[in-house]
């Protein structure tokens, strides 16, 4: 489905659009349609990148908070996991 819209553009921009359209064998509407689609895609991509960056910042803040908490067990994490896994194996047997 398509919708017809009316926009007002400066004369010099219209002249540039017409030159692009003529040079590429497309209509002015086709050039504007393609440019609009690219703009929307770039906008969506930048919003997703911003959301990823915000999530990363939030995760980093959480990890920083975790590092500031007191350590109750100074063993290596792998040793703790092995112990937990061993106790689960015994319970499941």
PDB file as gemmi writes it, atoms N, CA and C in Angstrom:
CRYST1    1.000    1.000    1.000  90.00  90.00  90.00 P 1                      
ATOM      1  N   UNK A   1       0.847  -1.178   0.000  1.00  0.00           N  
ATOM      2  CA  UNK A   1       0.000   0.000   0.000  1.00  0.00           C  
ATOM      3  C   UNK A   1       0.889   1.236   0.000  1.00  0.00           C  
ATOM      4  N   UNK A   2       0.512   2.220  -0.737  1.00  0.00           N  
ATOM      5  CA  UNK A   2       1.247   3.478  -0.770  1.00  0.00           C  
ATOM      6  C   UNK A   2       0.304   4.612  -0.429  1.00  0.00           C  
ATOM      7  N   UNK A   3       0.889   5.695   0.010  1.00  0.00           N  
ATOM      8  CA  UNK A   3       0.099   6.870   0.358  1.00  0.00           C  
ATOM      9  C   UNK A   3       0.733   8.087  -0.288  1.00  0.00           C  
ATOM     10  N   UNK A   4      -0.076   8.936  -0.841  1.00  0.00           N  
ATOM     11  CA  UNK A   4       0.411  10.164  -1.465  1.00  0.00           C  
ATOM     12  C   UNK A   4       0.512  11.236  -0.381  1.00  0.00           C  
ATOM     13  N   UNK A   5       1.671  11.913  -0.347  1.00  0.00           N  
ATOM     14  CA  UNK A   5       1.870  12.992   0.616  1.00  0.00           C  
ATOM     15  C   UNK A   5       2.341  14.239  -0.125  1.00  0.00           C  
ATOM     16  N   UNK A   6       2.198  15.375   0.512  1.00  0.00           N  
ATOM     17  CA  UNK A   6       2.674  16.632  -0.042  1.00  0.00           C  
ATOM     18  C   UNK A   6       3.739  17.179   0.890  1.00  0.00           C  
ATOM     19  N   UNK A   7       4.902  17.528   0.324  1.00  0.00           N  
ATOM     20  CA  UNK A   7       5.966  18.115   1.134  1.00  0.00           C  
ATOM     21  C   UNK A   7       6.448  19.394   0.463  1.00  0.00           C  
ATOM     22  N   UNK A   8       7.008  20.274   1.259  1.00  0.00           N  
ATOM     23  CA  UNK A   8       7.576  21.511   0.751  1.00  0.00           C  
ATOM     24  C   UNK A   8       9.081  21.441   0.930  1.00  0.00           C  
ATOM     25  N   UNK A   9       9.807  21.623  -0.169  1.00  0.00           N  
ATOM     26  CA  UNK A   9      11.267  21.562  -0.142  1.00  0.00           C  
ATOM     27  C   UNK A   9      11.837  22.828  -0.765  1.00  0.00           C  
ATOM     28  N   UNK A  10      13.029  23.217  -0.339  1.00  0.00           N  
ATOM     29  CA  UNK A  10      13.677  24.375  -0.966  1.00  0.00           C  
ATOM     30  C   UNK A  10      13.960  24.098  -2.449  1.00  0.00           C  
ATOM     31  N   UNK A  11      13.925  25.151  -3.254  1.00  0.00           N  
ATOM     32  CA  UNK A  11      14.131  25.009  -4.700  1.00  0.00           C  
ATOM     33  C   UNK A  11      15.449  24.322  -5.042  1.00  0.00           C  
ATOM     34  N   UNK A  12      16.515  24.662  -4.318  1.00  0.00           N  
ATOM     35  CA  UNK A  12      17.814  24.069  -4.644  1.00  0.00           C  
ATOM     36  C   UNK A  12      17.832  22.567  -4.363  1.00  0.00           C  
ATOM     37  N   UNK A  13      17.111  22.129  -3.333  1.00  0.00           N  
ATOM     38  CA  UNK A  13      17.035  20.700  -3.033  1.00  0.00           C  
ATOM     39  C   UNK A  13      16.227  19.969  -4.110  1.00  0.00           C  
ATOM     40  N   UNK A  14      15.156  20.596  -4.558  1.00  0.00           N  
ATOM     41  CA  UNK A  14      14.350  19.998  -5.631  1.00  0.00           C  
ATOM     42  C   UNK A  14      15.191  19.872  -6.903  1.00  0.00           C  
ATOM     43  N   UNK A  15      15.998  20.892  -7.194  1.00  0.00           N  
ATOM     44  CA  UNK A  15      16.863  20.840  -8.376  1.00  0.00           C  
ATOM     45  C   UNK A  15      17.865  19.692  -8.258  1.00  0.00           C  
ATOM     46  N   UNK A  16      18.438  19.501  -7.076  1.00  0.00           N  
ATOM     47  CA  UNK A  16      19.371  18.386  -6.849  1.00  0.00           C  
ATOM     48  C   UNK A  16      18.664  17.043  -7.019  1.00  0.00           C  
ATOM     49  N   UNK A  17      17.462  16.922  -6.453  1.00  0.00           N  
ATOM     50  CA  UNK A  17      16.693  15.681  -6.588  1.00  0.00           C  
ATOM     51  C   UNK A  17      16.378  15.391  -8.055  1.00  0.00           C  
ATOM     52  N   UNK A  18      15.995  16.438  -8.787  1.00  0.00           N  
ATOM     53  CA  UNK A  18      15.693  16.258 -10.209  1.00  0.00           C  
ATOM     54  C   UNK A  18      16.932  15.812 -10.984  1.00  0.00           C  
ATOM     55  N   UNK A  19      18.089  16.379 -10.645  1.00  0.00           N  
ATOM     56  CA  UNK A  19      19.327  15.995 -11.328  1.00  0.00           C  
ATOM     57  C   UNK A  19      19.665  14.533 -11.040  1.00  0.00           C  
ATOM     58  N   UNK A  20      19.494  14.126  -9.798  1.00  0.00           N  
ATOM     59  CA  UNK A  20      19.753  12.727  -9.428  1.00  0.00           C  
ATOM     60  C   UNK A  20      18.782  11.808 -10.160  1.00  0.00           C  
ATOM     61  N   UNK A  21      17.510  12.191 -10.169  1.00  0.00           N  
ATOM     62  CA  UNK A  21      16.492  11.367 -10.828  1.00  0.00           C  
ATOM     63  C   UNK A  21      16.782  11.234 -12.324  1.00  0.00           C  
ATOM     64  N   UNK A  22      17.085  12.341 -12.968  1.00  0.00           N  
ATOM     65  CA  UNK A  22      17.372  12.317 -14.404  1.00  0.00           C  
ATOM     66  C   UNK A  22      18.621  11.489 -14.693  1.00  0.00           C  
ATOM     67  N   UNK A  23      19.650  11.687 -13.885  1.00  0.00           N  
ATOM     68  CA  UNK A  23      20.908  10.964 -14.089  1.00  0.00           C  
ATOM     69  C   UNK A  23      20.794   9.468 -13.870  1.00  0.00           C  
ATOM     70  N   UNK A  24      19.856   9.067 -13.030  1.00  0.00           N  
ATOM     71  CA  UNK A  24      19.718   7.636 -12.729  1.00  0.00           C  
ATOM     72  C   UNK A  24      18.528   6.995 -13.436  1.00  0.00           C  
ATOM     73  N   UNK A  25      17.803   7.796 -14.221  1.00  0.00           N  
ATOM     74  CA  UNK A  25      16.669   7.252 -14.964  1.00  0.00           C  
ATOM     75  C   UNK A  25      15.483   6.889 -14.082  1.00  0.00           C  
ATOM     76  N   UNK A  26      15.376   7.561 -12.950  1.00  0.00           N  
ATOM     77  CA  UNK A  26      14.251   7.298 -12.044  1.00  0.00           C  
ATOM     78  C   UNK A  26      13.394   8.550 -11.917  1.00  0.00           C  
ATOM     79  N   UNK A  27      12.251   8.385 -11.285  1.00  0.00           N  
ATOM     80  CA  UNK A  27      11.382   9.528 -11.046  1.00  0.00           C  
ATOM     81  C   UNK A  27      11.832  10.253  -9.779  1.00  0.00           C  
ATOM     82  N   UNK A  28      11.418  11.491  -9.647  1.00  0.00           N  
ATOM     83  CA  UNK A  28      11.703  12.252  -8.430  1.00  0.00           C  
ATOM     84  C   UNK A  28      11.127  11.514  -7.223  1.00  0.00           C  
ATOM     85  N   UNK A  29       9.918  10.998  -7.366  1.00  0.00           N  
ATOM     86  CA  UNK A  29       9.291  10.253  -6.260  1.00  0.00           C  
ATOM     87  C   UNK A  29      10.114   9.032  -5.882  1.00  0.00           C  
ATOM     88  N   UNK A  30      10.647   8.339  -6.894  1.00  0.00           N  
ATOM     89  CA  UNK A  30      11.470   7.162  -6.628  1.00  0.00           C  
ATOM     90  C   UNK A  30      12.725   7.514  -5.843  1.00  0.00           C  
ATOM     91  N   UNK A  31      13.345   8.640  -6.216  1.00  0.00           N  
ATOM     92  CA  UNK A  31      14.550   9.083  -5.504  1.00  0.00           C  
ATOM     93  C   UNK A  31      14.207   9.436  -4.059  1.00  0.00           C  
ATOM     94  N   UNK A  32      13.117  10.152  -3.858  1.00  0.00           N  
ATOM     95  CA  UNK A  32      12.708  10.538  -2.502  1.00  0.00           C  
ATOM     96  C   UNK A  32      12.314   9.308  -1.696  1.00  0.00           C  
ATOM     97  N   UNK A  33      11.634   8.357  -2.335  1.00  0.00           N  
ATOM     98  CA  UNK A  33      11.249   7.116  -1.656  1.00  0.00           C  
ATOM     99  C   UNK A  33      12.489   6.367  -1.165  1.00  0.00           C  
ATOM    100  N   UNK A  34      13.486   6.230  -2.056  1.00  0.00           N  
ATOM    101  CA  UNK A  34      14.714   5.522  -1.692  1.00  0.00           C  
ATOM    102  C   UNK A  34      15.469   6.259  -0.579  1.00  0.00           C  
ATOM    103  N   UNK A  35      15.569   7.574  -0.700  1.00  0.00           N  
ATOM    104  CA  UNK A  35      16.270   8.359   0.322  1.00  0.00           C  
ATOM    105  C   UNK A  35      15.558   8.257   1.673  1.00  0.00           C  
ATOM    106  N   UNK A  36      14.237   8.288   1.649  1.00  0.00           N  
ATOM    107  CA  UNK A  36      13.465   8.173   2.893  1.00  0.00           C  
ATOM    108  C   UNK A  36      13.660   6.809   3.536  1.00  0.00           C  
ATOM    109  N   UNK A  37      13.654   5.765   2.716  1.00  0.00           N  
ATOM    110  CA  UNK A  37      13.851   4.405   3.239  1.00  0.00           C  
ATOM    111  C   UNK A  37      15.235   4.271   3.869  1.00  0.00           C  
ATOM    112  N   UNK A  38      16.259   4.827   3.212  1.00  0.00           N  
ATOM    113  CA  UNK A  38      17.614   4.782   3.772  1.00  0.00           C  
ATOM    114  C   UNK A  38      17.678   5.540   5.096  1.00  0.00           C  
ATOM    115  N   UNK A  39      17.035   6.697   5.153  1.00  0.00           N  
ATOM    116  CA  UNK A  39      17.031   7.494   6.376  1.00  0.00           C  
ATOM    117  C   UNK A  39      16.385   6.720   7.523  1.00  0.00           C  
ATOM    118  N   UNK A  40      15.244   6.110   7.260  1.00  0.00           N  
ATOM    119  CA  UNK A  40      14.544   5.347   8.297  1.00  0.00           C  
ATOM    120  C   UNK A  40      15.405   4.175   8.770  1.00  0.00           C  
ATOM    121  N   UNK A  41      16.037   3.471   7.844  1.00  0.00           N  
ATOM    122  CA  UNK A  41      16.905   2.346   8.208  1.00  0.00           C  
ATOM    123  C   UNK A  41      18.068   2.810   9.075  1.00  0.00           C  
ATOM    124  N   UNK A  42      18.720   3.904   8.681  1.00  0.00           N  
ATOM    125  CA  UNK A  42      19.835   4.438   9.472  1.00  0.00           C  
ATOM    126  C   UNK A  42      19.366   4.864  10.861  1.00  0.00           C  
ATOM    127  N   UNK A  43      18.188   5.465  10.927  1.00  0.00           N  
ATOM    128  CA  UNK A  43      17.641   5.902  12.215  1.00  0.00           C  
ATOM    129  C   UNK A  43      17.378   4.696  13.117  1.00  0.00           C  
ATOM    130  N   UNK A  44      16.774   3.658  12.562  1.00  0.00           N  
ATOM    131  CA  UNK A  44      16.502   2.447  13.343  1.00  0.00           C  
ATOM    132  C   UNK A  44      17.799   1.798  13.802  1.00  0.00           C  
ATOM    133  N   UNK A  45      18.790   1.767  12.925  1.00  0.00           N  
ATOM    134  CA  UNK A  45      20.083   1.174  13.264  1.00  0.00           C  
ATOM    135  C   UNK A  45      20.743   1.945  14.393  1.00  0.00           C  
ATOM    136  N   UNK A  46      20.685   3.273  14.340  1.00  0.00           N  
ATOM    137  CA  UNK A  46      21.310   4.067  15.398  1.00  0.00           C  
ATOM    138  C   UNK A  46      20.554   3.908  16.711  1.00  0.00           C  
ATOM    139  N   UNK A  47      19.232   3.750  16.655  1.00  0.00           N  
ATOM    140  CA  UNK A  47      18.464   3.512  17.888  1.00  0.00           C  
ATOM    141  C   UNK A  47      18.849   2.174  18.512  1.00  0.00           C  
ATOM    142  N   UNK A  48      19.027   1.145  17.675  1.00  0.00           N  
ATOM    143  CA  UNK A  48      19.429  -0.168  18.189  1.00  0.00           C  
ATOM    144  C   UNK A  48      20.827  -0.103  18.779  1.00  0.00           C  
ATOM    145  N   UNK A  49      21.721   0.633  18.123  1.00  0.00           N  
ATOM    146  CA  UNK A  49      23.090   0.773  18.636  1.00  0.00           C  
ATOM    147  C   UNK A  49      23.071   1.495  19.976  1.00  0.00           C  
ATOM    148  N   UNK A  50      22.236   2.520  20.094  1.00  0.00           N  
ATOM    149  CA  UNK A  50      22.119   3.245  21.358  1.00  0.00           C  
ATOM    150  C   UNK A  50      21.586   2.325  22.449  1.00  0.00           C  
ATOM    151  N   UNK A  51      20.600   1.499  22.118  1.00  0.00           N  
ATOM    152  CA  UNK A  51      20.038   0.561  23.102  1.00  0.00           C  
ATOM    153  C   UNK A  51      21.090  -0.453  23.544  1.00  0.00           C  
ATOM    154  N   UNK A  52      21.898  -0.954  22.589  1.00  0.00           N  
ATOM    155  CA  UNK A  52      22.976  -1.890  22.946  1.00  0.00           C  
ATOM    156  C   UNK A  52      24.002  -1.216  23.844  1.00  0.00           C  
ATOM    157  N   UNK A  53      24.330   0.033  23.529  1.00  0.00           N  
ATOM    158  CA  UNK A  53      25.301   0.761  24.335  1.00  0.00           C  
ATOM    159  C   UNK A  53      24.754   0.993  25.743  1.00  0.00           C  
ATOM    160  N   UNK A  54      23.482   1.341  25.847  1.00  0.00           N  
ATOM    161  CA  UNK A  54      22.868   1.553  27.157  1.00  0.00           C  
ATOM    162  C   UNK A  54      22.866   0.262  27.960  1.00  0.00           C  
ATOM    163  N   UNK A  55      22.566  -0.856  27.309  1.00  0.00           N  
ATOM    164  CA  UNK A  55      22.571  -2.152  27.999  1.00  0.00           C  
ATOM    165  C   UNK A  55      23.980  -2.492  28.465  1.00  0.00           C  
ATOM    166  N   UNK A  56      24.973  -2.211  27.637  1.00  0.00           N  
ATOM    167  CA  UNK A  56      26.359  -2.464  28.021  1.00  0.00           C  
ATOM    168  C   UNK A  56      26.782  -1.611  29.201  1.00  0.00           C  
ATOM    169  N   UNK A  57      26.377  -0.355  29.198  1.00  0.00           N  
ATOM    170  CA  UNK A  57      26.695   0.547  30.301  1.00  0.00           C  
ATOM    171  C   UNK A  57      26.037   0.063  31.585  1.00  0.00           C  
ATOM    172  N   UNK A  58      24.795  -0.389  31.471  1.00  0.00           N  
ATOM    173  CA  UNK A  58      24.071  -0.910  32.634  1.00  0.00           C  
ATOM    174  C   UNK A  58      24.753  -2.164  33.180  1.00  0.00           C  
ATOM    175  N   UNK A  59      25.171  -3.038  32.293  1.00  0.00           N  
ATOM    176  CA  UNK A  59      25.866  -4.261  32.709  1.00  0.00           C  
ATOM    177  C   UNK A  59      27.184  -3.927  33.387  1.00  0.00           C  
ATOM    178  N   UNK A  60      27.923  -2.986  32.821  1.00  0.00           N  
ATOM    179  CA  UNK A  60      29.198  -2.576  33.405  1.00  0.00           C  
ATOM    180  C   UNK A  60      28.992  -1.990  34.800  1.00  0.00           C  
ATOM    181  N   UNK A  61      27.951  -1.193  34.973  1.00  0.00           N  
ATOM    182  CA  UNK A  61      27.654  -0.625  36.290  1.00  0.00           C  
ATOM    183  C   UNK A  61      27.339  -1.732  37.287  1.00  0.00           C  
ATOM    184  N   UNK A  62      26.595  -2.738  36.858  1.00  0.00           N  
ATOM    185  CA  UNK A  62      26.259  -3.858  37.738  1.00  0.00           C  
ATOM    186  C   UNK A  62      27.515  -4.636  38.125  1.00  0.00           C  
ATOM    187  N   UNK A  63      28.389  -4.891  37.152  1.00  0.00           N  
ATOM    188  CA  UNK A  63      29.631  -5.612  37.444  1.00  0.00           C  
ATOM    189  C   UNK A  63      30.530  -4.811  38.386  1.00  0.00           C  
ATOM    190  N   UNK A  64      30.563  -3.513  38.210  1.00  0.00           N  
ATOM    191  CA  UNK A  64      31.342  -2.654  39.107  1.00  0.00           C  
ATOM    192  C   UNK A  64      30.789  -2.744  40.522  1.00  0.00           C  
ATOM    193  N   UNK A  65      29.469  -2.751  40.641  1.00  0.00           N  
ATOM    194  CA  UNK A  65      28.842  -2.885  41.955  1.00  0.00           C  
ATOM    195  C   UNK A  65      29.192  -4.240  42.571  1.00  0.00           C  
ATOM    196  N   UNK A  66      29.148  -5.301  41.769  1.00  0.00           N  
ATOM    197  CA  UNK A  66      29.490  -6.633  42.276  1.00  0.00           C  
ATOM    198  C   UNK A  66      30.927  -6.681  42.789  1.00  0.00           C  
ATOM    199  N   UNK A  67      31.834  -6.021  42.064  1.00  0.00           N  
ATOM    200  CA  UNK A  67      33.239  -6.021  42.487  1.00  0.00           C  
ATOM    201  C   UNK A  67      33.434  -5.323  43.825  1.00  0.00           C  
ATOM    202  N   UNK A  68      32.549  -4.396  44.147  1.00  0.00           N  
ATOM    203  CA  UNK A  68      32.697  -3.655  45.399  1.00  0.00           C  
ATOM    204  C   UNK A  68      32.160  -4.426  46.605  1.00  0.00           C  
ATOM    205  N   UNK A  69      31.420  -5.501  46.357  1.00  0.00           N  
ATOM    206  CA  UNK A  69      30.871  -6.292  47.458  1.00  0.00           C  
ATOM    207  C   UNK A  69      31.970  -7.135  48.095  1.00  0.00           C  
ATOM    208  N   UNK A  70      31.835  -7.417  49.393  1.00  0.00           N  
ATOM    209  CA  UNK A  70      32.865  -8.220  50.056  1.00  0.00           C  
ATOM    210  C   UNK A  70      32.896  -9.649  49.504  1.00  0.00           C  
ATOM    211  N   UNK A  71      34.093 -10.225  49.475  1.00  0.00           N  
ATOM    212  CA  UNK A  71      34.284 -11.590  48.992  1.00  0.00           C  
ATOM    213  C   UNK A  71      34.147 -12.533  50.176  1.00  0.00           C  
ATOM    214  N   UNK A  72      33.240 -13.488  50.092  1.00  0.00           N  
ATOM    215  CA  UNK A  72      33.008 -14.426  51.187  1.00  0.00           C  
ATOM    216  C   UNK A  72      33.779 -15.727  50.999  1.00  0.00           C  
ATOM    217  N   UNK A  73      34.268 -15.943  49.818  1.00  0.00           N  
ATOM    218  CA  UNK A  73      34.981 -17.181  49.529  1.00  0.00           C  
ATOM    219  C   UNK A  73      36.099 -16.819  48.558  1.00  0.00           C  
ATOM    220  N   UNK A  74      37.337 -16.952  49.000  1.00  0.00           N  
ATOM    221  CA  UNK A  74      38.446 -16.507  48.166  1.00  0.00           C  
ATOM    222  C   UNK A  74      38.984 -17.587  47.228  1.00  0.00           C  
ATOM    223  N   UNK A  75      38.280 -18.703  47.123  1.00  0.00           N  
ATOM    224  CA  UNK A  75      38.694 -19.751  46.195  1.00  0.00           C  
ATOM    225  C   UNK A  75      38.414 -19.322  44.756  1.00  0.00           C  
ATOM    226  N   UNK A  76      39.086 -19.979  43.839  1.00  0.00           N  
ATOM    227  CA  UNK A  76      38.845 -19.728  42.422  1.00  0.00           C  
ATOM    228  C   UNK A  76      37.414 -20.152  42.076  1.00  0.00           C  
ATOM    229  N   UNK A  77      36.801 -19.423  41.192  1.00  0.00           N  
ATOM    230  CA  UNK A  77      35.417 -19.702  40.794  1.00  0.00           C  
ATOM    231  C   UNK A  77      35.253 -21.127  40.280  1.00  0.00           C  
ATOM    232  N   UNK A  78      36.215 -21.595  39.509  1.00  0.00           N  
ATOM    233  CA  UNK A  78      36.123 -22.943  38.960  1.00  0.00           C  
ATOM    234  C   UNK A  78      36.093 -23.990  40.073  1.00  0.00           C  
ATOM    235  N   UNK A  79      36.870 -23.781  41.140  1.00  0.00           N  
ATOM    236  CA  UNK A  79      36.857 -24.711  42.271  1.00  0.00           C  
ATOM    237  C   UNK A  79      35.485 -24.740  42.938  1.00  0.00           C  
ATOM    238  N   UNK A  80      34.887 -23.577  43.091  1.00  0.00           N  
ATOM    239  CA  UNK A  80      33.553 -23.491  43.709  1.00  0.00           C  
ATOM    240  C   UNK A  80      32.534 -24.219  42.831  1.00  0.00           C  
ATOM    241  N   UNK A  81      32.604 -23.994  41.518  1.00  0.00           N  
ATOM    242  CA  UNK A  81      31.665 -24.656  40.607  1.00  0.00           C  
ATOM    243  C   UNK A  81      31.834 -26.171  40.627  1.00  0.00           C  
ATOM    244  N   UNK A  82      33.076 -26.621  40.680  1.00  0.00           N  
ATOM    245  CA  UNK A  82      33.312 -28.066  40.748  1.00  0.00           C  
ATOM    246  C   UNK A  82      32.718 -28.648  42.026  1.00  0.00           C  
ATOM    247  N   UNK A  83      32.889 -27.936  43.136  1.00  0.00           N  
ATOM    248  CA  UNK A  83      32.333 -28.408  44.407  1.00  0.00           C  
ATOM    249  C   UNK A  83      30.811 -28.476  44.330  1.00  0.00           C  
ATOM    250  N   UNK A  84      30.204 -27.430  43.782  1.00  0.00           N  
ATOM    251  CA  UNK A  84      28.744 -27.419  43.653  1.00  0.00           C  
ATOM    252  C   UNK A  84      28.265 -28.543  42.741  1.00  0.00           C  
ATOM    253  N   UNK A  85      28.974 -28.732  41.638  1.00  0.00           N  
ATOM    254  CA  UNK A  85      28.581 -29.797  40.715  1.00  0.00           C  
ATOM    255  C   UNK A  85      28.724 -31.164  41.379  1.00  0.00           C  
ATOM    256  N   UNK A  86      29.777 -31.342  42.149  1.00  0.00           N  
ATOM    257  CA  UNK A  86      29.972 -32.600  42.857  1.00  0.00           C  
ATOM    258  C   UNK A  86      28.860 -32.858  43.851  1.00  0.00           C  
ATOM    259  N   UNK A  87      28.421 -31.804  44.557  1.00  0.00           N  
ATOM    260  CA  UNK A  87      27.344 -32.003  45.530  1.00  0.00           C  
ATOM    261  C   UNK A  87      26.026 -32.291  44.823  1.00  0.00           C  
ATOM    262  N   UNK A  88      25.823 -31.716  43.639  1.00  0.00           N  
ATOM    263  CA  UNK A  88      24.603 -31.999  42.879  1.00  0.00           C  
ATOM    264  C   UNK A  88      24.620 -33.429  42.356  1.00  0.00           C  
ATOM    265  N   UNK A  89      25.806 -33.900  41.930  1.00  0.00           N  
ATOM    266  CA  UNK A  89      25.923 -35.277  41.444  1.00  0.00           C  
ATOM    267  C   UNK A  89      25.608 -36.271  42.556  1.00  0.00           C  
ATOM    268  N   UNK A  90      26.059 -35.964  43.778  1.00  0.00           N  
ATOM    269  CA  UNK A  90      25.815 -36.848  44.922  1.00  0.00           C  
ATOM    270  C   UNK A  90      24.331 -36.861  45.263  1.00  0.00           C  
ATOM    271  N   UNK A  91      23.685 -35.663  45.245  1.00  0.00           N  
ATOM    272  CA  UNK A  91      22.257 -35.578  45.569  1.00  0.00           C  
ATOM    273  C   UNK A  91      21.416 -36.307  44.526  1.00  0.00           C  
ATOM    274  N   UNK A  92      21.823 -36.237  43.263  1.00  0.00           N  
ATOM    275  CA  UNK A  92      21.049 -36.851  42.185  1.00  0.00           C  
ATOM    276  C   UNK A  92      21.243 -38.356  42.095  1.00  0.00           C  
ATOM    277  N   UNK A  93      22.279 -38.874  42.725  1.00  0.00           N  
ATOM    278  CA  UNK A  93      22.579 -40.311  42.617  1.00  0.00           C  
ATOM    279  C   UNK A  93      21.670 -41.159  43.463  1.00  0.00           C  
TER     280      UNK A  93                                                      
END                                                                             
